[in-house]
C-alpha cells in the first residue's frame, strides 16, 4: 500500500468508525438480542441439562432426577436477578408461570425428597408435564419465539406454531397502522411540499433565502416542543376551537386532540422540511429552460409540466419521499402525545418493552421486523417506479 492509499484510508477512517459505531454495531446487537434466549439456562443450568434426555408424552412429568436438579438450582443458584429474569421469560410465554416458579422458590427449602412427590403436593402445577415442557422449550440459548410473537404467532406446548388468541393479536395490526400512517404522511408532504418547492425555485435568490429561513425554523426547535405546541392548539379549549367558535363556523368544540387527524397534522408539520429541502435542490438546478423549450415547441402549460418538468424532478421527489417515510415509520413522541390509543405506532411498543417490561428480546424483534418491512417497502417502491431509482439511491 503506497503513501497515497494510506492517506486516503486515514481520511475516510473517521467516517468508517462512525458508521460502525453508530449503525453496524447497534443493528448487529439488535439482531442478536432478537434471537438470544439465555434467561432459563442461566437460572436453571442443572434443570435444563437434566431435561435434555426427557421426552414429553403429553401428560407425564419428568423423573426424580429433574426435580432434584430444579431444587438444587433454586437452593444453590443465584437467588436474585437470574431467577427473576427467568420467571419473566417463562411468564411471557405462558401467563401465570411466574407465580408458579416463585412459589416453588419459596417452598424449596421446606420440602424433602422424593421431590417428585413433595413438590407437586406443594405446587400442583409441577405434577404434570406442561411446565416442564415449557422450561425445556425455552432452554435453547437462541430462539425464534420473539420474532414469531412479533408476527402474532406462538409456539404451543407440543411444539407447533399457531396464531395467538384474538385478544393478544396486536402486532400485525400495529405494523399495518404504522405503514398506513407513514404512507399518508408521506403523501401529504409530497402534496404540500412539491408546489412549495416549485414556487421557491422560481423566486430570486434573495427572496428564496427568506422563504428557506421559514422552512428551516422547525429544525431549530425540538420535536417535543413542536408536538407539545400542537397538543395545546388542538385542545377542546385551545386557540383553534376558540377561533372556530368565535367565527360561528361550529356550534361546539371539535374533537381534534387524541385523533388520527392530530397525528397527521403534527407529523406533517415536523417532516415537511425534510421533503422540501431535497426537492428544492433538484428544482433549483433544473431551472425553467426545459419548460421554455417545450413552450417554444407549442406545448400547452399542463403538458410542459407533465411531460417535461415532472419527470425531471422525480429524483428529488423520490429522495424526499423516502426520507419522510423512513423517519415517519419510527416516530414515537408525536403519536404518543397527540394520538389516541388506536393511533399509536410500533415504536410506542418498542419503547414499552424496552423501558417498562424490560423485555429486550421482544423490543429487538419488533425493531428488526420494522427494519425489514421498511427496507422491503422501499425496494418494492423502487421496483414499481424504476424512474425514481436515482432519487431512492440518493
N, C-alpha and C positions, 0 to 999 in steps of 0.2 A: 504494500500500500504506500503510494507516494505521499509527499507532503500536502499536495492539493486535496487528495482524497481525505486525508486525516483532518484537514481544516474543515472540509465540508461536513464530515461526521460530527466534529465539535460544534459546528454552527447549528445543526439540527438536533443535537443531543438534548438540549433543554425541552424542545417540543416532544421528542420521543419519551422522555421521562414524564412529562406532564400527561401525555396520552396514556402511558402505562399506569401511573399512579391514580389519575382521575377517571379513567374509563375502563381499561382492560382488567385491572386487578379487582375493582369493585364488582364488575359484571361477572368475572370468574368466581369471586367469593359468593355472589348471589346464586349462581348456578349450583355451586356445591351445597350451599345451605338448603336449596330446594329439594335435594335428594338425600341429604345426610340425615341419619336417624340413630344417634348414639345414646339416647337417654336410657332406654331399657337395659341395654348391655352394660352401661356404666354403673347403674344402680343394682342390677341383679346379675352379675357375671356368672356365679355358680348355677343359678336357676336356668339361665339361657343355655348354658353348656349342658346341663342335665336334660333339658327338653329337646336337644338335638336328636336323640335316639327315640323319642316318644312319638308315636303316630296316633293322632286323634281319630277315634272311630265314630264320633258324633255325640257321644254321651259319657263314656268312661273317663274318670280323672287319671292323671299320671301315677306312677308308682311312688312308694315311700321316699325313694332317693330324691325325687324332685321336691317334695315337701321339705325334706331336711335341708336341701340346698336353699330354698326360699327363706327358711328360718335363719340359716347361717348368714345369708346376705343381709337380712334385716338386723341381726344382732351384731355382726362384725363389720358391716359395711359403713359407708358414710351416711350418717343419720340426718344429714342436712339437705344441701342443695340437690345432690344427685337423686335422692329418693323423691323429693318434691317434683323435680323435673320429669321423672319417670311417671309419677301419678298423673300429672297434667297431660303428658303424651298419651297415655292409655285412655284417659277420660275424653280426649279429643276424638279418639276412635269409637269409644262406646261410653255414652253418658252414664254416670254413676260408678264407674270403675275407681275413681279417685277415692271415694268414701270407703269402698271395699278394701283397697290397699292400705289406707290409713288405719282402718280398724285392725287389719292384720298386724300392722306395725305396733299398735298399742298393746295387743294381747300376746305378742310373740314371746315375751319373757315369762308369761304366766301359764303357758301350756307345756305339756310334756309329750315325749314320744310314746306311741307312734303318732307322728304329726298328721298322717293321712286320716286319722280318726279324730284327733283333738282339734285340729284347725277347722275342718268343716263343721264341727259341733259349735265352735265359737263364731265362725263366719261361714254360713251355709253356702255361699256362692262358690267356695273352693271345693265343694262336694261334687260338682260336675266339671266337664272339660272345657266349657266355653271360655272361662277367664284364662285358663292355662293356654288354650289355643291362641287367644288374643296376645298373650305375652310372647308366645313363640313366633307369631307372625311379625311382631314388631322388634324381634331380637336382631334382625339383619341391620348392619350398620348403614346400609343405603336402601332407600325405598322410593317408590313412585306414588305412594299414598297421598302425599301433599298435592302433587300435580293432578292426580285423579280427583281429589276433593275440590280443587280449584276449577274443575270442569263438571262439578256436581255428580261425581261418580264416587263409589266407595267399594272397598274390598270386604266382602261378607266373611263371616266366621269360617265358612267352608272354603274360602279362597277365591270365589267367583267375583266378578266385577259387575256391579249393578248401579242403577241411578239411586241417589239418595231420596229420602222421603220428600214429598212436595213442599212441606213446610220448612225444609232445610235447603232446598234447591234455589240458591240465590245468586250464585256466581255467574252462570251463563247469562242471566238477565242483566247482571251488573256490567258484564263485558259488552253486551248489546247496547245498553243505555250509554255507556262511556263512548262508544264509537258513534252512536246516533248523535249525541250532543256534540262531539268533536267535529263530525262532518257538517252539521248545521252551523256551528260557529265558523268553520272554515268557509262555507258558502256565503254566510253573511259578511265576513271580512272581505271576500272577493267582490261581492256586490257593492259594498261601501268603499272599499279601498281602490278599486280599479278606476272609477271616474275621478276620485280624489287625486290619485297619482297622475292621471292624464291631464287634469286641469293644472296641477303643479308643473308638469313638464312644459306647458305652453306659456308659463309666466317668465318674466325676466329673472335673471339670476338674483337680483336684489329681492324681488317680491317672493320668489321661491324660497329664499333663505328665511324670510319671516314666517312663511307658512310651515316650512320644515321645523322651525323652532316650536311651533304649536304642536306638531306631530311628536316631537321628541320630549315635550314636557312630561308625559306619563312615565318616561324612563327615569325621571329624576325623583319619582315618588314610589314608595314601596307598594307591592301588590296588596299587602294587608291594609294600608291606608286607603287605597283606591276602592277596595272592596267594602271597607267599613263605610266609606262615603256613600256608596250605593245602598248599603244597608239602611242608612239614615234617610236617604232620598226616597226610597221605595216603601217606607213605613206607612201604615194607615193614617197616621198623624203627620206624615212627612211633608216636605215642601211640594212635591209633585201632586199629591192628593189635595193639598190645600189650594194649589193653583187651579186644579180641575173643578173643585167645589166653588171656588171664588168666581170662576168664569161661567158657572152654570152648565158645564158640559156633562157633569154627572150629579146625581142626587145624593149619593152616598159614597164613602171612600172605596176605592177599588182595592182588591186584594192582589198586591204585586209582590210583596216580600214572601220568601219561602215558596216560590213557584219556579217552574221551568223558565218562564219569561225572565225572571230576575237573574237566573243563571246565564241565560243567553246574553242579556244586555251587559252584565258585568264582565263576562269573559270576552265579548267582542270589544268592549272598551279597553281592556288590558292588552289584547292581542292584535288589534288593528294596526298599530305601528309596525309590527313585525311583518305584516303583509305589504304595507305601503313602501317601506324602505327598499326592498329588492325590486319591486315592480317599477318604482320611480327611477331607480338607477338604470334599468333597461330602457325605459321610455325616454329618458334624458339623452341616452346615446343614440336612439333611433332618430330623434328629430322628426320633422314633418316633410322631409324631402321626398320620401317614397309616396306619401299621400298626395303631395302636389303633383308628382309624376303621374299617378293614377288619375287625378283630376284633369290633367292636360290631355289624357287619352280619352276623356269623355265619361269616366266612371262617375255615377252619382255619389253623394256623400255616404250613404249607407253601404254601398259596395266598396268604397275606398276603405272604410273601416273593417268590414267583414273579410274581404279578400286580401287586404294588404297589411293594415296596421295590427289587427288582432292576431294573425298568425306570427308576426314578427315579435309581438310582445308576450307570446305564450310561455317562453322560457322563464320570464320574470314572474308570470302568474303561477307557474308550477313551483318555482322556488319559494315564493311567498306562501303559497297554499300548504306546501309540505312543512315549512317552519311552523305555521299556525297550527296545523293538525298535530304535529308531534308534540308541541307544547301543550295543546289542549287536552290530549289523552292523559296527561299526567297531572292535570290541575287538581288541587286539593283545597286550598284556602277558600277560593271563591264559591264553589258549590257548597262547602261546609257552612259558610256564613249566610249566604243569601238563598240557598236552595232548601227545599223540604226533604223529608226522608226519602221520597221517591225520586229525588233529583241528585242523590249522591253518586259519585263515580267510583271506579275501582280503587283509586288512590286513597279514598277515605278508609277502605277496609284494609289496605296495606298498612296504613298508619295505625289502624285499630289493632291488628295482630302484632305489629312491631312494638307498640308503646304500651298497650293495655293488657293484652293476654300474654305478651312475651312469647309468642309462637313465631319464631323467626323462620321456621320451615314453611309455614303457610304464607307468611308475608313474602318470602322469597319466591315461592311458587307463583303467586299472583303476579309478582313483578316480572318473572321470566315469561309467563304467558302473555302479559301485556306487551313486553318487548317483541315477542314472536308475532303476535297478531298485528302489531303496528308495522313491523317490517313486511309482513305478508300483504297488508293493505296497500302500502306504498309500492310494493312490487307489482301488485295487480293493477294499480293505477298507471304505473309506467307501461305495463303491457297493453292496457286498453287505450292509452293515449301516448303512443310512441313519439309523437312530435314534441312532447313535453319532456323527453328524456334528458335533454341538456339542462333544463331547469331543475329537474329532480336531482341530477348529479351535483348541481351547484348547491 
